[in-house]
């Protein structure tokens, strides 16, 4: 500051200006080279004009046309213009920008900038049009016209981008900006290790695994997102909900369809089948209000904790019915864990004790047998969806209405009055069709080979399957240890 004050004292005509640089998209490397190039050019221009840049404001990778984007340095620039100096105390005699659209793209921002700029007299301004007089009569209107033209051009580009994006999707071309997880750099061929991890995750989720479990598995395996970050719960969920997995595309939550109303199949290799994708999406969305977490939330150490219930009859003739807990068995026993009714102070009777390994084996065998029977019959029991004819009719009526409107046979008022009802019915029928496909896929995903698949499941997955098949297992008291063989008749399953 002392040096600047000295320079101003020696040369009262010296202009201390601030430079503002912005770029909407910084590319993949995020190295800020675009804004650095802008600042370098402005410093060179300031030197030629005899000005001195005393402060740089930079909003890198931020749009000026989107209302929801907050540009921190632009807001600071407005404050400093109004105050007449930077927070460090440097005077602000003017502003430089590579182009006016770096500073503002919306009318509101232009008006705010002009108001802050003109709070003091004789400030200078420079952009791609050279030195300009922002105090001149009519310049505010000229600026608004420029903003309007810039905004119109931005929206035109956005429309072209959306149209191009949709046309590429309709052609089945990949529109991903980054390499999607599961695919190679060409975005078409599979990266085998990642693809197999996705297939396993889909099978596990359909079998009851939580997305948090999948996240831990992927982190342990060392998988990274396409941007090189460790996987988090939400990014795993996004991967599994992406229709790209089965070869489909969606825009704004709806599958891209062709003229025959069939989902467009992309040019990339699919990882799973459409039925599997519909099933995993339905499974994730119905859990915990759509969070992807199995209801309950507690992670148990032992398989049947809370599923076993004490069947001891108390002195007053009432069955205890308290949830039994898993405990570590004493070191001298041949098994690792056991189940027991809670102590009386915790609401139990402390009279029922069961050997853990044998109890687990028996209940698992019962559930596997039930799942095997269900698997043999479930896929054949589900009838075909009955709404196909109605959906085709609704699509035909909508297409006919659009064709008559295009031919001038129907006026605008009639067309737009009837279109929402037809669109709504098509969406309802498609939702029903999707739900039915998910149910059928889930049924077909359950294979009859339950035995071998069971051993690959996590503890949480096994508990979910057991709780889906059983309300509870009533355990009758029968002693803690001894040479008596394990009595399975003292375990009474209560089936759903």
C-alpha positions as CSV (number, residue, x, y, z in Angstrom):
1,X,0.0,0.0,0.0
2,X,2.8,2.4,0.8
3,X,4.3,1.8,-2.6
4,X,1.0,2.4,-4.4
5,X,0.4,5.6,-2.4
6,X,3.8,6.8,-3.5
7,X,3.1,6.0,-7.1
8,X,-0.3,7.8,-6.9
9,X,1.4,10.8,-5.3
10,X,4.0,10.9,-8.1
11,X,1.4,10.4,-10.8
12,X,-2.2,11.5,-9.9
13,X,-3.4,10.3,-13.3
14,X,-2.4,6.6,-12.5
15,X,-5.5,4.3,-12.6
16,X,-5.6,1.4,-10.1
17,X,-7.9,-1.1,-11.7
18,X,-9.3,-4.5,-10.8
19,X,-9.5,-7.5,-13.2
20,X,-12.3,-10.0,-13.4
21,X,-11.9,-13.4,-15.0
22,X,-14.5,-16.1,-15.4
23,X,-15.0,-19.3,-17.3
24,X,-18.1,-21.5,-17.3
25,X,-16.5,-24.9,-17.8
26,X,-12.9,-25.6,-16.8
27,X,-12.7,-29.0,-18.6
28,X,-11.6,-32.2,-16.9
29,X,-8.3,-31.2,-15.5
30,X,-9.6,-28.3,-13.5
31,X,-6.2,-26.5,-13.8
32,X,-7.7,-23.0,-14.2
33,X,-5.7,-22.3,-17.3
34,X,-8.6,-20.4,-18.9
35,X,-8.9,-17.8,-16.2
36,X,-5.1,-17.5,-15.9
37,X,-4.9,-16.7,-19.6
38,X,-7.5,-14.0,-19.2
39,X,-5.7,-12.4,-16.3
40,X,-2.4,-12.5,-18.2
41,X,-3.9,-10.8,-21.2
42,X,-5.6,-8.1,-19.0
43,X,-2.3,-7.3,-17.1
44,X,-0.5,-6.8,-20.5
45,X,-3.4,-4.6,-21.7
46,X,-3.3,-2.5,-18.5
47,X,0.4,-1.9,-18.9
48,X,-0.1,-0.6,-22.4
49,X,-2.9,1.7,-21.2
50,X,-0.7,3.0,-18.3
51,X,-3.0,1.3,-15.7
52,X,-2.0,-0.9,-12.8
53,X,-4.0,-4.0,-11.8
54,X,-4.2,-4.0,-8.0
55,X,-6.6,-6.9,-7.5
56,X,-7.8,-10.0,-9.4
57,X,-11.3,-11.5,-9.0
58,X,-11.8,-15.0,-10.4
59,X,-14.8,-17.3,-10.7
60,X,-13.5,-20.4,-12.3
61,X,-15.9,-23.1,-13.6
62,X,-19.0,-21.0,-12.9
63,X,-21.8,-20.1,-15.2
64,X,-23.1,-16.5,-15.3
65,X,-26.4,-17.4,-17.1
66,X,-27.7,-19.8,-14.4
67,X,-29.6,-18.0,-11.6
68,X,-28.9,-20.7,-9.0
69,X,-25.0,-20.3,-9.4
70,X,-23.4,-18.0,-6.9
71,X,-20.3,-16.2,-8.1
72,X,-18.4,-15.4,-5.0
73,X,-15.8,-13.1,-6.5
74,X,-18.3,-11.3,-8.6
75,X,-20.3,-10.5,-5.5
76,X,-17.1,-9.3,-3.8
77,X,-16.3,-7.1,-6.8
78,X,-19.7,-5.4,-6.4
79,X,-19.0,-4.8,-2.7
80,X,-15.6,-3.3,-3.4
81,X,-16.9,-1.1,-6.2
82,X,-19.5,0.3,-3.8
83,X,-16.9,0.8,-1.1
84,X,-14.4,2.4,-3.4
85,X,-11.5,0.1,-2.4
86,X,-10.5,-3.5,-1.9
87,X,-10.5,-5.2,1.6
88,X,-6.7,-4.6,1.6
89,X,-7.3,-0.9,1.0
90,X,-6.3,-0.5,-2.6
91,X,-8.4,2.1,-4.4
92,X,-10.6,0.9,-7.3
93,X,-10.5,3.4,-10.2
94,X,-11.8,1.0,-12.8
95,X,-12.6,-2.6,-14.0
96,X,-11.2,-4.8,-16.7
97,X,-12.7,-7.9,-18.3
98,X,-11.8,-9.9,-21.4
99,X,-15.4,-9.6,-22.6
100,X,-18.5,-8.1,-21.0
101,X,-20.2,-11.6,-20.9
102,X,-17.5,-12.7,-18.5
103,X,-19.0,-10.2,-16.0
104,X,-22.7,-10.5,-16.6
105,X,-25.1,-12.5,-18.8
106,X,-28.4,-11.7,-17.0
107,X,-30.1,-8.3,-16.9
108,X,-30.1,-8.2,-13.1
109,X,-26.4,-8.7,-12.9
110,X,-25.8,-6.0,-15.4
111,X,-27.9,-3.5,-13.5
112,X,-26.2,-4.4,-10.2
113,X,-22.7,-4.0,-11.8
114,X,-23.6,-0.7,-13.4
115,X,-25.0,0.7,-10.1
116,X,-21.9,-0.3,-8.1
117,X,-19.6,0.9,-10.8
118,X,-21.2,4.4,-11.0
119,X,-21.2,5.0,-7.3
120,X,-18.0,7.0,-7.9
121,X,-17.1,9.3,-10.8
122,X,-14.5,9.0,-13.5
123,X,-13.9,5.2,-13.3
124,X,-12.6,3.5,-16.4
125,X,-13.7,0.3,-18.0
126,X,-12.1,-2.0,-20.6
127,X,-13.3,-5.2,-22.4
128,X,-13.0,-6.6,-25.9
129,X,-14.5,-3.4,-27.3
130,X,-11.8,-1.3,-25.8
131,X,-12.1,1.5,-23.3
132,X,-15.8,2.4,-22.8
133,X,-17.7,5.1,-21.0
134,X,-20.2,3.5,-18.7
135,X,-21.5,6.9,-17.6
136,X,-22.6,7.9,-21.1
137,X,-26.2,8.6,-21.7
138,X,-28.0,5.6,-23.1
139,X,-25.3,3.1,-22.2
140,X,-27.5,1.4,-19.6
141,X,-30.0,0.6,-22.4
142,X,-27.2,-0.5,-24.8
143,X,-25.9,-2.8,-22.1
144,X,-29.4,-4.3,-21.6
145,X,-29.7,-5.0,-25.3
146,X,-26.3,-6.7,-25.3
147,X,-27.3,-8.8,-22.3
148,X,-30.6,-9.8,-24.0
149,X,-28.7,-10.8,-27.2
150,X,-26.2,-12.7,-25.1
151,X,-28.9,-14.5,-23.1
152,X,-30.8,-15.4,-26.3
153,X,-27.6,-16.8,-27.8
154,X,-26.9,-18.8,-24.6
155,X,-30.4,-20.3,-24.7
156,X,-30.1,-21.1,-28.4
157,X,-26.9,-23.0,-27.7
158,X,-28.6,-24.8,-24.8
159,X,-31.5,-25.8,-27.1
160,X,-29.0,-27.0,-29.7
161,X,-27.1,-28.9,-27.1
162,X,-30.3,-30.6,-25.8
163,X,-31.5,-31.4,-29.3
164,X,-28.1,-32.9,-30.2
165,X,-28.0,-34.8,-26.9
166,X,-31.4,-36.3,-27.5
167,X,-30.6,-37.1,-31.2
168,X,-27.5,-38.9,-30.2
169,X,-29.5,-40.8,-27.5
170,X,-32.1,-41.8,-30.2
171,X,-29.3,-43.1,-32.4
172,X,-28.0,-45.1,-29.4
173,X,-24.7,-43.3,-29.2
174,X,-23.0,-42.7,-25.9
175,X,-23.4,-39.2,-24.6
176,X,-21.4,-39.6,-21.4
177,X,-18.8,-36.9,-20.8
178,X,-16.7,-39.2,-18.6
179,X,-15.9,-42.8,-18.9
180,X,-18.8,-44.6,-17.1
181,X,-17.8,-47.0,-14.4
182,X,-17.9,-50.5,-15.9
183,X,-16.8,-49.4,-19.4
184,X,-13.4,-48.7,-21.0
185,X,-12.2,-45.3,-22.2
186,X,-14.1,-45.8,-25.5
187,X,-17.3,-45.9,-23.4
188,X,-18.5,-48.9,-25.5
189,X,-16.4,-52.0,-24.5
190,X,-16.5,-53.3,-20.9
191,X,-13.8,-53.1,-18.3
192,X,-14.2,-56.6,-17.1
193,X,-13.3,-56.3,-13.4
194,X,-15.7,-53.3,-12.9
195,X,-18.5,-54.9,-15.0
196,X,-18.3,-58.1,-12.9
197,X,-18.4,-56.0,-9.7
198,X,-21.6,-54.4,-11.0
199,X,-23.2,-57.7,-11.8
200,X,-22.4,-59.1,-8.4
201,X,-23.8,-55.9,-6.8
202,X,-27.0,-56.3,-8.7
203,X,-27.4,-59.9,-7.6
204,X,-26.6,-59.0,-4.0
205,X,-29.0,-56.1,-3.8
206,X,-31.8,-58.3,-5.3
207,X,-30.9,-60.9,-2.6
208,X,-31.2,-58.3,0.2
209,X,-27.8,-56.6,0.5
210,X,-27.6,-53.0,1.5
211,X,-26.0,-50.4,-0.8
212,X,-23.7,-49.6,2.1
213,X,-22.4,-53.1,2.0
214,X,-21.8,-52.8,-1.7
215,X,-20.0,-49.5,-1.0
216,X,-17.7,-51.2,1.5
217,X,-16.9,-54.0,-0.9
218,X,-16.0,-51.7,-3.7
219,X,-13.8,-49.6,-1.4
220,X,-12.0,-52.7,-0.1
221,X,-11.5,-53.9,-3.7
222,X,-9.9,-50.5,-4.5
223,X,-12.4,-49.4,-7.2
224,X,-12.5,-45.7,-8.0
225,X,-15.2,-43.6,-9.7
226,X,-14.6,-42.4,-13.3
227,X,-13.2,-39.2,-11.8
228,X,-10.7,-41.0,-9.6
229,X,-12.5,-40.7,-6.2
230,X,-13.4,-43.5,-3.7
231,X,-16.9,-44.7,-4.0
232,X,-19.5,-43.3,-1.6
233,X,-23.0,-44.6,-0.8
234,X,-24.7,-42.1,-3.3
235,X,-22.3,-42.8,-6.2
236,X,-22.8,-46.6,-5.9
237,X,-26.6,-46.0,-5.9
238,X,-26.3,-43.8,-9.0
239,X,-24.3,-46.5,-10.8
240,X,-27.0,-49.2,-10.0
241,X,-29.9,-46.9,-11.0
242,X,-28.4,-46.0,-14.4
243,X,-30.2,-47.7,-17.3
244,X,-26.9,-47.7,-19.2
245,X,-26.3,-51.0,-17.3
246,X,-28.8,-52.8,-19.5
247,X,-28.1,-50.8,-22.7
248,X,-30.9,-48.2,-22.2
249,X,-30.7,-44.4,-22.0
250,X,-32.9,-41.9,-20.0
251,X,-33.3,-38.2,-20.2
252,X,-34.9,-36.3,-17.2
253,X,-35.9,-39.6,-15.6
254,X,-37.7,-41.2,-18.6
255,X,-36.3,-43.9,-20.9
256,X,-35.5,-42.7,-24.4
257,X,-37.9,-44.5,-26.8
258,X,-38.1,-44.9,-30.6
259,X,-41.1,-44.3,-32.9
260,X,-42.6,-47.7,-31.9
261,X,-42.4,-46.7,-28.2
262,X,-39.6,-49.2,-27.5
263,X,-36.6,-48.3,-25.4
264,X,-33.6,-47.3,-27.6
265,X,-30.7,-49.7,-27.2
266,X,-27.3,-48.1,-27.1
267,X,-24.2,-49.0,-29.0
268,X,-22.3,-50.0,-25.8
269,X,-22.1,-53.4,-24.4
270,X,-24.7,-54.0,-21.7
271,X,-23.6,-55.4,-18.3
272,X,-27.0,-56.8,-17.1
273,X,-30.3,-57.6,-18.8
274,X,-33.2,-55.1,-18.8
275,X,-35.2,-57.4,-16.5
276,X,-32.4,-57.3,-14.0
277,X,-32.2,-53.5,-14.2
278,X,-35.9,-53.1,-13.7
279,X,-35.7,-55.4,-10.7
280,X,-32.8,-53.7,-9.0
281,X,-34.3,-50.2,-9.5
282,X,-37.6,-51.4,-8.0
283,X,-35.8,-53.0,-5.1
284,X,-33.7,-49.9,-4.3
285,X,-36.6,-47.5,-4.6
286,X,-38.9,-49.4,-2.3
287,X,-36.4,-49.6,0.6
288,X,-36.6,-47.1,3.3
289,X,-38.6,-44.5,1.3
290,X,-36.2,-44.7,-1.6
291,X,-32.9,-44.4,0.2
292,X,-31.7,-47.8,-0.8
293,X,-31.2,-48.9,2.8
294,X,-32.9,-52.0,4.1
295,X,-35.5,-51.1,6.8
296,X,-34.2,-51.6,10.3
297,X,-30.8,-50.1,10.2
298,X,-29.1,-52.2,12.9
299,X,-26.2,-54.4,11.9
300,X,-26.2,-57.6,13.9
301,X,-23.2,-59.9,14.6
302,X,-25.2,-63.1,14.9
303,X,-27.6,-64.5,12.3
304,X,-30.8,-65.0,14.4
305,X,-30.6,-62.2,16.9
306,X,-34.1,-60.8,17.3
307,X,-35.6,-63.5,15.1
308,X,-35.5,-66.2,17.8
309,X,-38.1,-65.7,20.5
310,X,-38.2,-67.3,23.9
311,X,-41.0,-70.0,24.2
312,X,-40.7,-70.6,27.9
313,X,-44.0,-70.7,29.8
314,X,-43.8,-68.5,32.9
315,X,-45.3,-69.3,36.3
316,X,-48.5,-67.3,35.5
317,X,-48.9,-69.4,32.3
318,X,-47.9,-66.7,29.9
319,X,-45.3,-67.4,27.2
320,X,-42.2,-65.2,27.6
321,X,-42.0,-64.4,23.9
322,X,-39.0,-62.1,24.4
323,X,-36.5,-61.6,21.5
324,X,-33.4,-63.7,22.2
325,X,-29.9,-62.2,21.7
326,X,-26.7,-63.7,20.4
327,X,-23.7,-64.0,22.7
328,X,-20.2,-65.4,22.5
329,X,-20.1,-68.9,23.9
330,X,-17.7,-69.9,26.7
331,X,-14.2,-70.9,25.7
332,X,-14.6,-74.5,26.8
333,X,-17.6,-75.2,24.5
334,X,-17.2,-76.7,21.0
335,X,-19.2,-73.9,19.4
336,X,-18.5,-70.1,19.1
337,X,-21.8,-68.5,19.9
338,X,-25.2,-69.1,21.5
339,X,-28.6,-67.5,21.8
340,X,-30.3,-66.8,25.1
341,X,-33.3,-65.0,26.5
342,X,-32.5,-61.7,28.1
343,X,-32.1,-61.3,31.9
344,X,-35.2,-60.5,34.0
345,X,-33.9,-56.9,34.5
346,X,-34.0,-56.5,30.7
347,X,-37.5,-57.9,30.4
348,X,-36.7,-61.5,29.6
349,X,-36.8,-64.7,31.7
350,X,-33.2,-65.9,31.2
351,X,-34.5,-69.5,31.0
352,X,-34.0,-70.4,27.3
353,X,-30.5,-71.0,25.8
354,X,-29.7,-72.5,22.4
355,X,-26.4,-73.6,20.8
356,X,-25.7,-71.1,18.1
357,X,-24.2,-73.1,15.2
358,X,-26.8,-75.9,15.3
359,X,-29.7,-73.4,15.6
360,X,-28.3,-71.4,12.6
361,X,-27.9,-74.5,10.5
362,X,-31.4,-75.8,11.1
363,X,-33.1,-72.4,10.5
364,X,-31.0,-71.9,7.3
365,X,-32.0,-75.3,6.0
366,X,-35.7,-74.6,6.6
367,X,-35.5,-71.2,4.8
368,X,-33.4,-72.6,1.9
369,X,-36.0,-75.3,1.4
370,X,-38.8,-72.8,1.3
371,X,-36.9,-70.5,-1.1
372,X,-36.2,-73.5,-3.4
373,X,-39.9,-74.4,-3.5
374,X,-40.8,-70.7,-4.2
375,X,-38.2,-70.4,-6.9
376,X,-39.6,-73.5,-8.7
377,X,-43.1,-72.0,-8.9
378,X,-42.9,-68.2,-8.6
379,X,-41.8,-67.3,-12.2
380,X,-44.7,-69.4,-13.6
381,X,-47.3,-68.0,-11.4
382,X,-47.0,-64.4,-12.5
383,X,-49.3,-63.7,-15.5
384,X,-48.4,-61.5,-18.4
385,X,-49.2,-57.8,-18.0
386,X,-52.8,-57.2,-19.1
387,X,-52.3,-53.5,-20.1
388,X,-50.5,-53.9,-23.4
389,X,-53.6,-53.4,-25.6
390,X,-54.7,-50.3,-23.6
391,X,-51.2,-48.8,-23.8
392,X,-51.1,-49.3,-27.6
393,X,-54.5,-47.7,-27.9
394,X,-53.5,-44.7,-25.8
395,X,-50.3,-44.2,-27.9
396,X,-52.3,-44.5,-31.1
397,X,-54.9,-41.9,-29.9
398,X,-52.1,-39.5,-28.9
399,X,-50.2,-40.0,-32.2
400,X,-53.5,-39.5,-34.1
401,X,-54.2,-36.3,-32.3
402,X,-50.7,-35.0,-32.9
403,X,-50.9,-35.9,-36.6
404,X,-54.3,-34.1,-37.0
405,X,-52.8,-31.0,-35.3
406,X,-49.8,-31.1,-37.5
407,X,-52.1,-31.3,-40.6
408,X,-54.2,-28.3,-39.4
409,X,-57.3,-30.4,-38.8
410,X,-57.3,-29.6,-35.0
411,X,-56.8,-26.1,-33.6
412,X,-54.2,-25.3,-30.9
413,X,-56.8,-24.9,-28.2
414,X,-58.3,-28.4,-28.8
415,X,-54.9,-30.0,-29.1
416,X,-53.4,-28.6,-25.9
417,X,-56.6,-29.2,-24.0
418,X,-56.7,-32.9,-24.8
419,X,-53.0,-33.7,-24.9
420,X,-52.3,-33.7,-21.1
421,X,-54.9,-36.3,-20.4
422,X,-53.5,-38.6,-23.1
423,X,-49.9,-38.0,-21.9
424,X,-51.0,-38.7,-18.3
425,X,-52.6,-42.0,-19.2
426,X,-49.6,-43.1,-21.3
427,X,-47.3,-42.4,-18.3
428,X,-49.6,-44.3,-15.9
429,X,-49.6,-47.4,-18.1
430,X,-45.9,-47.3,-18.7
431,X,-45.4,-47.1,-14.9
432,X,-47.6,-50.2,-14.5
433,X,-45.7,-52.0,-17.2
434,X,-42.4,-51.1,-15.6
435,X,-43.7,-52.4,-12.2
436,X,-44.8,-55.6,-13.7
437,X,-41.5,-56.1,-15.5
438,X,-39.7,-55.6,-12.2
439,X,-41.9,-58.1,-10.5
440,X,-41.3,-60.7,-13.2
441,X,-37.6,-60.0,-13.3
442,X,-37.3,-60.4,-9.5
443,X,-39.2,-63.7,-9.7
444,X,-36.9,-65.0,-12.5
445,X,-33.8,-63.8,-10.6
446,X,-34.5,-66.3,-7.9
447,X,-32.8,-69.5,-9.0
448,X,-33.6,-73.0,-7.8
449,X,-29.9,-73.5,-6.9
450,X,-30.4,-71.8,-3.5
451,X,-27.9,-73.9,-1.7
452,X,-24.7,-72.8,-3.5
453,X,-25.9,-69.2,-3.7
454,X,-26.6,-69.0,0.0
455,X,-23.0,-69.5,1.1
456,X,-22.0,-66.5,-1.0
457,X,-24.3,-64.1,0.8
458,X,-23.4,-61.7,3.6
459,X,-24.9,-62.0,7.0
460,X,-27.2,-59.0,6.3
461,X,-28.5,-60.7,3.1
462,X,-29.2,-64.0,4.9
463,X,-31.0,-62.1,7.7
464,X,-33.2,-60.3,5.1
465,X,-34.1,-63.6,3.4
466,X,-34.9,-65.2,6.7
467,X,-37.0,-62.3,7.9
468,X,-38.8,-62.4,4.5
469,X,-39.7,-66.0,5.0
470,X,-40.4,-66.1,8.8
471,X,-42.2,-64.0,11.3
472,X,-40.1,-65.6,14.0
473,X,-38.7,-68.9,15.4
474,X,-40.1,-69.9,18.8
475,X,-37.3,-71.6,20.9
476,X,-38.4,-73.8,23.7
477,X,-36.1,-74.2,26.7
478,X,-34.0,-77.4,26.8
479,X,-30.9,-76.9,28.8
480,X,-27.6,-75.3,28.0
481,X,-25.0,-78.1,27.7
482,X,-24.7,-81.8,28.1
483,X,-24.5,-84.8,25.9
484,X,-28.1,-84.7,24.7
485,X,-28.3,-84.4,20.9
486,X,-29.5,-81.1,19.6
487,X,-33.3,-81.2,19.5
488,X,-34.8,-79.5,16.4
489,X,-38.3,-80.0,17.7
490,X,-37.6,-77.3,20.3
491,X,-37.5,-74.8,17.4
492,X,-40.9,-73.9,15.9
493,X,-40.8,-71.6,12.8
494,X,-43.7,-69.2,12.3
495,X,-43.9,-68.8,8.5
496,X,-45.1,-65.7,6.7
